[in-house]
Amino acid sequence: MSQPFHFYTQLHLIKLTGIRAKNTKELLAGIKKVPVASIYHHTHRFLHQHYYLSPEPPNDFAYWTSNILARKELGEALAGVETVRFSNLNDLRNEFVRILEEYIAETNEDQNCPEGNEFHFMSCVTFVLPTPYLAYDLKEFAEVLKKISINSLYFHIFEAKLRLQKEENDFSAWFKMLGHFELAQAVAKLDPYTITLEGLRQKIIKLVQKYA
């Protein structure tokens, strides 16, 4: 008998890093300095907290530079970073660094934000917890997927690939183990950054039911 899929969930403890920025140069310095957990928080927080809404803005750096510093061009460049392309958080960090370094070199921008609107770098500690849910085949998997929390779905799709640096999300890895390679590929091709988490859940359920 194949190994069952055990669904896990997660809890995040958000904490201040003590690092803040009042201009683009300090934002660059902070991005270089903070732990990767902070980069993850500022690029995925909105997706997690607003899972019924369209996932905008794409990251906190883009929001702050556009809306607080009023640097629309820079904000658009930071917003254009395609998070889904990165499987390593340091590579993602380096892309933000590249954009900011190029902007600063061209503009020598260092105008401060209004007092009280500084960018505060946050980080998070993640606690991974088992759920009581197991699935032994695709039919059971689809039924469980209807029941699990958004935190569980988020963990297996986002955390596994990016923070834990696995080659693929947990669902696709299990489907491959069962021999369902087309299903694994179909789920892997879904772009979880362009739809809500609830929308993602429904898409995966439909795909699984197709192959069950």
C-alpha positions in Angstrom: 0.0 0.0 0.0 1.3 3.5 -0.9 2.3 5.8 1.9 -0.7 8.0 2.9 -0.6 11.8 2.6 -0.5 13.3 6.1 -1.9 16.9 6.1 0.0 19.4 8.3 -0.8 22.9 9.2 1.1 25.9 10.6 1.0 28.9 12.9 3.1 32.0 12.5 4.4 34.1 15.4 5.1 37.6 14.0 7.9 39.6 15.6 9.8 42.9 15.1 13.4 42.7 13.9 14.2 46.2 15.2 15.3 47.2 11.7 13.5 50.0 10.0 13.9 52.2 6.9 12.9 55.8 6.2 14.3 56.0 2.6 15.3 53.8 -0.3 18.9 53.5 0.8 17.9 52.3 4.3 15.3 49.9 2.7 18.1 48.4 0.6 20.4 48.0 3.7 17.5 46.4 5.6 16.7 43.9 2.9 20.4 42.9 2.8 20.5 42.5 6.6 17.3 40.9 7.7 16.9 37.1 8.0 15.2 35.3 5.1 12.2 34.8 7.3 11.6 38.5 7.0 11.8 38.4 3.2 9.3 35.6 3.2 7.0 37.6 5.5 7.0 40.7 3.5 6.4 38.9 0.2 3.7 36.4 1.4 1.9 38.1 4.2 -0.9 39.5 2.1 -1.5 36.1 0.4 -1.9 34.4 3.7 -4.0 37.0 5.6 -6.4 37.9 2.7 -7.1 34.5 1.2 -10.5 35.4 -0.1 -9.3 38.5 -2.0 -7.2 38.9 -5.1 -3.6 38.7 -3.9 -2.6 42.4 -4.3 -0.3 44.1 -3.6 2.4 41.6 -4.5 4.8 42.6 -1.6 5.2 45.1 1.2 8.3 46.7 -0.4 6.4 47.7 -3.5 3.5 49.0 -1.4 5.7 51.2 0.8 7.8 52.7 -2.0 4.7 53.5 -4.1 2.3 54.7 -1.4 4.6 56.1 1.3 7.7 57.3 -0.6 5.6 58.1 -3.7 8.2 56.5 -5.9 5.8 54.9 -8.4 8.4 53.8 -10.9 10.4 52.0 -8.2 7.2 50.6 -6.7 6.2 49.1 -10.1 9.6 47.6 -10.5 9.4 45.9 -7.1 5.9 44.8 -7.8 7.0 43.2 -11.0 9.2 40.7 -9.2 7.6 37.3 -10.1 7.8 35.5 -6.8 6.7 32.2 -8.3 10.0 32.1 -10.3 12.0 31.7 -7.2 12.5 28.5 -5.2 15.2 30.1 -2.9 14.5 33.0 -0.6 18.1 34.4 -0.9 17.6 34.5 -4.7 14.4 36.4 -4.1 16.2 38.8 -1.8 18.9 39.3 -4.3 16.3 40.4 -7.0 15.0 43.1 -4.7 18.6 44.2 -3.9 19.4 44.4 -7.7 16.3 46.6 -8.4 17.0 48.9 -5.5 20.7 49.2 -6.3 20.0 50.1 -9.9 17.4 52.7 -8.9 19.7 54.3 -6.3 22.6 54.4 -8.7 20.5 56.2 -11.3 18.7 58.6 -9.0 20.9 58.8 -5.8 17.5 58.8 -4.1 17.5 59.3 -0.3 14.5 61.4 0.5 13.0 60.4 3.8 9.4 59.3 4.3 7.0 61.3 6.5 7.7 60.8 10.2 5.8 57.8 11.6 5.6 56.1 8.2 8.9 54.2 8.3 9.2 50.7 7.0 9.4 48.3 9.9 11.0 45.0 9.0 9.0 42.1 10.5 9.9 38.4 10.7 8.1 35.3 11.7 8.6 32.0 13.6 6.7 29.1 12.1 5.2 26.3 14.1 4.3 23.2 12.0 1.6 21.0 13.5 0.1 17.7 12.3 -3.7 17.5 11.6 -5.8 14.4 12.1 -6.3 14.1 8.3 -4.8 11.3 6.2 -5.5 10.4 2.5 -4.7 7.0 1.1 -5.9 7.7 -2.5 -7.0 10.5 -4.7 -10.7 10.2 -3.8 -9.9 10.6 -0.1 -7.4 13.4 -0.9 -10.1 15.4 -2.6 -12.5 15.0 0.3 -9.9 16.0 2.8 -8.9 19.0 0.8 -12.4 20.3 1.2 -12.1 20.2 5.0 -8.6 21.4 5.8 -7.9 24.9 6.8 -6.4 27.6 4.6 -3.3 27.4 6.8 -2.8 23.7 5.9 -3.2 24.4 2.2 -0.8 27.3 2.4 1.8 25.2 4.2 1.8 22.4 1.6 1.8 24.7 -1.4 4.0 27.7 -0.4 6.0 26.8 2.7 7.2 23.4 1.4 8.6 24.8 -1.9 10.0 28.1 -0.8 10.9 28.2 2.8 11.7 24.4 3.1 13.5 24.6 -0.3 11.8 21.5 -1.7 11.9 21.0 -5.5 8.1 21.0 -5.7 5.0 21.4 -3.5 4.0 18.5 -1.3 0.8 17.6 -3.2 2.7 17.1 -6.5 5.4 15.1 -4.8 2.7 12.7 -3.4 0.9 12.4 -6.7 4.1 11.4 -8.4 4.7 8.7 -5.7 1.2 7.3 -6.6 2.2 7.3 -10.3 -0.1 10.2 -11.3 2.5 12.2 -13.1 0.1 14.2 -15.3 -1.8 15.3 -12.2 1.4 16.2 -10.4 2.5 18.3 -13.3 -0.9 20.0 -13.6 -0.9 21.0 -10.0 2.7 22.2 -10.2 1.8 24.4 -13.2 -0.9 26.3 -11.2 0.3 29.8 -10.3 -0.7 30.3 -6.6 0.3 33.9 -6.7 -2.4 35.0 -9.2 -5.5 33.5 -7.6 -6.9 33.5 -4.0 -6.1 30.5 -1.8 -9.8 29.5 -1.8 -9.7 29.6 -5.6 -6.5 27.5 -5.6 -8.2 25.0 -3.3 -11.1 24.6 -5.8 -8.8 24.2 -8.8 -6.8 21.5 -7.1 -9.9 19.6 -6.0 -11.2 19.6 -9.6 -7.9 18.3 -10.9 -7.7 15.6 -8.4 -11.3 14.5 -9.0 -10.6 14.3 -12.7 -7.9 11.7 -12.1 -9.4 9.9 -9.2 
